[in-house]
Amino acid sequence: MKNLEENKLQALQRSLFEAIFFEAQESMLLLDRELNVLLANKSAMKLLGWTNQAIVGKPVSTLVLEKDLKEFSDFAALTEKNGMVRNFRFYMLTVTKSVVRLFLTSQALKDEKGAVNGLCVYLSPVSPDEWSALKDPHVFRNAARKLGRLTSIGQLTSMFAHDIKNPLHVILSTSELLRAQEGQPEQVRTGAELIERNARRASKIVKTLLDFSRSGMCRLEPYLVDTAAEYALELIDSSLKAAKVSVEKDFGKTPKVFLDPHYMHSVIYNLLNNAAQALAGAPDGRVKISSGWLEKEKEVFLNISDNGPGLEPTMLENLFQPFFTTKENGTGLGLYLARQIMGEHGGRIIVSSPHEGGVLVSLRFKKIV
């Protein structure tokens, strides 16, 4: 009887793997730690033109331009370190050596001891127009303004609320019910958790975009950057204490600048939250927040720095790309929206990772009172 149940479970596992991997509409590659192709689903083979027999067992260098191989290796190392990387812009080669423009999303796979033993890489094609647009940091803001001329914010909000949020609520509710049912095979329960987790992430993205849809109505007023920073620090104080992160403040004398307190509180809070997450578990995590006046540039600055592990060049290059993230539950919109909001304030945002480690984010304001 026990063997019969095990055989049924194994058959169900094979069927589940067939459905969620080989038959999936999204293109997927399974790589080992040496970056050899172990499996490719039907969608990936169709996208790249390879047959299963021809691609399985080949090194990933077969699918990558020689000049881009190091970049792909850095992408794989970043995935192994962070567990996941989303929406990494990259070129890959088809069987005829033509180039395909892609967003790569990768998930680190781990054995029963928690050691990384492979990667699952998702391939999402990008049109030439979209690819060109991604090189223009202002294209999304310009598109939003054009859209604003065609429809009111209320109509846009209604579209999101009814056409996206309601179906997401149905998906979430159904996945929760499925997961709560007793007697479900572990694979079905795991699949329901996966659906629920991704639906929640999609819901978070929608909420972020809805928040930003109102950012075109920033109301600038005379304000001290120190005051904005102090308010954000109060909001995130409990999170910093929970992560055992200490805060050092060094506010210099600065003139007031024109800013929207609501949006600036949000930007500073998210930057502090990023620092706290980078320092989670560190024995001596520290965040420094400082302000001052740059006489040469005629700018007020607000700097937020940490003593965390810093950022690899691969991350710095993609940092402001929409939806790029190394966090499983991240939207990849935080820094992108921060830059757009700073642009609306007539300012800018600069991110660097010094050789000695850590990350420094500098907000610069030109509209002085």
C-alpha positions, 0 to 999 in steps of 0.5 A: 500500500505504501509503495502504491502511494509513493508511486502515485506521488512520484507520478504526480511530481512528474506531471507537476514538473512537466506542467510548470517547467516544460509546458510553461509559457515563460522560457526557462533554462536550468543551469548547474553551478558551472553554468552548463545547461541541464534542462531547457523548456519548450518555450526556451527552445522555441525562442532560441531555436535549439533542440533539447538534444543539441542544447542540454549539456552545453556550456552557457557560453554557447548562448552568450557573446564572448564579450558578454560572458564575464557579465553573465558570470557576474550575473550568476554570482550575484544570483548565488549571493542574493538568491534572486535577480530580476529583470537583468538586461542581456543579449543571448544567441540563437542557434543561428547566432542571431542576437535576442534582447532579453530580461533575465530573471534568475532564482538560485536553487539549493540542496537539502543542506541549503547550498546553491547547486544550480540556477533557474533562469527565466528569459523574457524577450524585449522588443527593439523599441523597448530596448532603445527606450530603456537607454533613455532615463526620461522615457518613462516620465515622458510617456507618463506625461503624454498619457496624462494628456489623454486621460485623467488620473482618476481614469488611470486609477480606476483602470488599475483598481478594476482591471488589475487589483480585482483579478489579483484579489481573486488569485490571492484568495483562491491560492490561500484556500488551496493552500489551507485545504487539508490532505493536499500533496506537498507539491500542490501546497508549494505551488499554491504558495508560489502563486500567492507570493508572486500575486502579492508581489504584483499587487505591491507593484500596482500599489507603487505605480498608483502612488507614483501616478500622483507624483506629477502633482508634487506641491513644492514648498520651502523645507529643510532637508534635515527636517525631512530626514528626521521625520523619516528616521522617526518612521523607520526607528523601530525597523532599525532597532530590530535590525540592530543598526545604529544611526549617526547624524551629522546635519550641517547648516543649510538653506531651505529648498523647495520640496514636497515633504510627502514624497521626500519622506517616502524617498528617504524612508526607502533609502534608509530601509534599503540600508537596514536590509543590507545590514541585517545580521551584521555585527556592527551595522551603522547608517550615517545620515548627513547634510550640508551645502556644496558651494561649488555646485550651489547645491544642498546635499543629503547623504545616506551611507552604510557600512554594509557589503557594498554593491557589485559593478553589475548592480550599480549598472542596473540600479535605476532600471525599472523592475531590476531587483535582487530581493525576492519580495522587491518591486525593483521600482524604489530607486527608479521612482526616487530618481523620477521624484528627485527629477521633479524637484529639479534635483538628482540622486547619486549612488556609489559604492566606495572601495572600502565597502558600503553604499553612499546615496546622495540626494542633491537639491538645486532649488534653493529658497 
